[in-house]
Amino acid sequence: MRKLEDGTLEQGSAVRHAIVTGGSGFIGTHLVKRLKSEGASVTVVDRNQPRIGGVDCFVQGAIEDPSTWERLAREIPDAADTLVHLAARTSVLESIKDPVDVFNSNLVGFHNALEFCRLNGIGRVVLASTNAVVGASQAEMITELSPLAPLTPYGASKAADEMLGSAYTECYGVRVAAVRLTNVYGPNMWRKDSIVPRIFRYAQGMGDFTVYGDGQQFRDFVNVQDVVAAFLTLAEGQFAGPVSFGSGESVSVNELVRLVSEVVGKELRPGSVPAKAGEMPGVRISLDRARGVGLKADVDLANGLRQAWTDFLANGAAR
């Protein structure tokens, strides 16, 4: 929703049929479940089978492959009004090792998605972007006006995606909202290689975990339920352009280890290794624009970690 001159929020229309790329992944599974609970039709495009039942259409394939979109055009049961684009290569370190793969998936894949929307009359797109498009900002607070200066191929691919979204918004009326996410965590993320599940696995003796550098680099951690709610708000509103979204509170890696120690009931003492190239020293974002378009984060980190740990013990550790 967009704030009007009188301070009210402009209302959009509810999502009737959404295409979710990456709908079998961590965020995608939560989003598909929420969309279905609200009565929307859902089509999933993913390399992997959906993790929940009830989707209305599933097209298996890579987003960078044109044949995936050709099959989608044939198999989709009815016209879609919204596309939420989650499919991407998201590992920063892997993008440094293999930049060709990340550009093919993230840039070519998103361009294919936009072309599908242009040719099929889909006017709303929500893109999962990242604050890594900004890089090592010298400002105390990252805003949507911070210069784009990505440090890695991953960040560069998402910055390019945002530019494509801007062009398709202006030229073709495909309204693209690019959500610059911070670190997303929550239940059912145990296949991922991000920091929270790695610490949980380490706490259970299921893997190693080391701190890069001195551990004073700080990050904003946002719960997946808040992210899903933000995507739906943007899908149903009129906003286009970039918007940063996270919890609004940043903690150091050392503090995160301390919080997880409290959650799991034992002191964790991971080792350390030299800092990696391309790692941002700190992320602290402004939520002014997010609040202005109706986005908010309700789950605080301590409670969110407790919920995630409970889910990990019940589901993640069993795998």
N, C-alpha and C positions, 0 to 999 in steps of 0.2 A: 504494500500500500504506500502511496506517495502523499506527503503532507501538502495540502493546498494552502493558498494565501491566507485563508481565515484560520489556519491552524488545524483544521480537521484532516482526517485521512481519507483519501479517495478510495472508494471500494472497487474491487475488480470482480470478476466472475469466478465461481468455483471451478476447480479442475474436473472435467468430465472424463477425459481419457488422456493419460500421460504415458509417454515413452520414457523409460528410464534406462539409459545406457549404464553399464556397470551395476545393474540391478541385482546381481547375485553376490555383490561384495558386501563389505561391512556396513557402510552407510546406506548403500542401495537396499539391502535387506530390510533395514529399519524403515526406510522411506516407503518401499513397496507395501509393507505391512500397514503403515499409517494410511496410505492412499486407499487401500482396500477397505480399511475400517471406516473410511469416510464415504464409501460408495462409489469411488472412481474406478473406471476400467484402467488396467495397467498392462502395458507391453514392455517386456524386458529384452534388452539387447546385451548379450554378454558372451564371453568365451565359455563360461561355465553355467551349468544348470542352476536355476533359482533355488535358494535354500528353503523357501517356504512355498506352500501350495497356493492355488487360487489365482495365479496370474492368468490374464485373458489371452495372452499370446507371448510366445518365447521364440526369439530368433537367435540362434547360436552362431557366433562368428566374431571376427576382429573388426573393430570400427574403422581401421585403416584400409580394410579390404572393400572395394566397391560392391562386390557381390553380396556382402552382408546387407547393404542398404537396398540392393535390388530385390533380395528375398523379403526384406521387411515390407517393401512396397506391395509385394504380391500377397503376403500372408497376414498383414495387419487387418483385424476384423472390421474396424470402422475408423472414421477420421479421428485423428488426435488433435488436441488443442494445445498441448504442452509437451516440451521435451526437457527432461532434467539430465544433464550430462555429467555423469560421475566417472565413466570409464576413462582410465588414464594409467600411465606408468608414474607412480608417485614416489619411488625411492630416489632420494637425492644422490646417494652414493652410487647407486646403479646407473643413474643418468650420467654421472661423470665417467664411469667405465664404458658405457655404450650410448653415446649421444644420438647415434643414428636411430636406434630403437625408440628412444623417448620422443624424438621429433616425429617419427612416423606415426606413433600411436597418439601422441597428444596433439600434434598440430594437424597432420593430415586427417586423423580420425575426427577431430572436431570440425574441420572444414567439411568433411563428408556429412556430418550431422547437420550443419547449417544449410548445406545445399538441399538436403532432404526436406528440411523445414521450408525453405524457400519454394521448392517445387510442389510441396504438398499443402501449402497454406497453413502451416503451424506458426502462430504468431508469438508464442511465449517460450523462451528458453531460459533455464537457470543453469549456469555453468559453475561447477566446483573449481574455483581458482585457489590461490594461495598468497599469503603475504610474502612469500619468497620472490615475488615479482619485484619487490622493492630492494631486496638485498640488504647490505649492511648500512642502513640509513644512519646518518649522523644526528638526526633529530631525536629528541627524547621520546617522542610519540610518533608512531607511524599513522598517517592518515591516507585517504584516497588521493590526496594531492601530492604525496611524496613522490619524487622522481622514480621512474622505473629503472632499476639498475640490478638485474638478477646476477647472482654469483655462480649459478650452475645451469647446465642444460635444462634441468627440470624447471627451474624458475623462469628461464628464457622461453620455454615452450608455453608456459601458462601466460606469460606476458604477451606472446604472439596470439594466443587464443583470445585474450581480451581485446586486442586490436581488431581481430577478425569479427568479434562480436559487435564492436562499435561500428564497423563498416556495414555489417548486415542489418543493424538497427537503423542506420541512417538511409541506406540505399534501398532496402527491401521491406522494411517494416517488421522484421523479425526481432522482436524486443528481447534483448539479451541482458540479463542481470548476472554479473560475475561476482560470486561470493568468495572473497579472499579469506579462506579459513585459516585458523591457527591449528594447533595440534588437537585432533579429534580423538576421543577415547570413549569407552563404554562397553556394555555387554556384547558378546558375540564377535569380538575383534581378535580372537586368539590365533587366527591364521596369519595375522599381520606381523610385520617386523618393526613396528613402531615402539617407542620407548616404554609405554605402560605395560603392554603384554610381555615385553622382554624382561622388565623388572619382576613381574609376577612369576614368569617361568623360572627366573633366577631364585626367587624366594622359595619355590617348590623344589629346587635342585634339578630342574629340567633343562637348564641351559646356562650359558655364561652371560654376564652383563658387566660392562666396563664403562666408566665415565670418561668422556673425551675432555682432555685438558684439566682445568682445575675445578670443573663442575659449577662454576659461577655463571655460566651462560644461562639466560632465563628465557622461558617460553610461557605462552598462554595456552592453557588446556581447557577445551570446551567439550561438554558432554554431547553425545550423538543425538540424544532426544531434543536438545536445544537446536542442533543443526537441522534436524528434520523439520522442526516447527518453523525455522527460518526459511527453509526452501519452500515450504507450502505457502507461507505469507507472501514471498516474492512471486511464486507461480500464480497466485490469485490477485496480485496487484498490478500496478502500471509502471513500476520502477524499472529503469534500464541503466546500465553502467556498472562500475565497480562499487562494492560495499564490503568493508572489512567486518568480519564477525568472529567473535570469540567470547570468552567469559568476561574479559575486561580486566582480569587480574593475572599478573605474570609471576611465576616462581622460578627459582633456580633449579637446576638438575639436582643439586645437593638437597635442596628443600623437598623436592619431589621424592627422593629416596627416603628422606626422613618421614614424610607423610605415609608412604607405602609401608615403612617399617611399623608405624603405629597401626595401620590397617591389618597387616598380616601377623602382628603380635610378636615380632622378633626384630632385633637390630640387624639391618643389612649393611655390609661393609664391602661394596664392590671395589675392585681395583680401578686403576686409571691408565689411560694411554694418551699419547699426544693428540692434540686437536686435529681434526680432519680439515682438509682444504674445502672451502665452500660452505662451511658451517657458519650461520649467522650468530654473532655474539649475543644478541638479545632481541626479543620481540615484545614490544609493548604497543598495543594498538588503541586508537581512539574509536569509541563506539558511537560518536555523535551522529554520523550518518545512519548507522544501523538503527539507532533508536528513532531517528526521524522517519524511517520507513516501516516502523512497527516491529523491529526485531529485538528480542531480548533473550538473555541467558538466565535461567532460573536455578540450575543445578550447581551448587558449590562444589569445589574440588574434593574436599574431604568426604562428603556424602557420596559423590559420584564414584570415588575410588572404592568406597566400601561396597557399593552396589556392584561395581565391576568385579571386585574380588570374590564376592559371593557367587556371581555368575561363573567366574573362572573356576572356582572349586567344584561347582556343579557340572560344568560343561567343558571348559577349556582344558583343565587338568586331566580329565578323563580321556581326552584325545592324545 
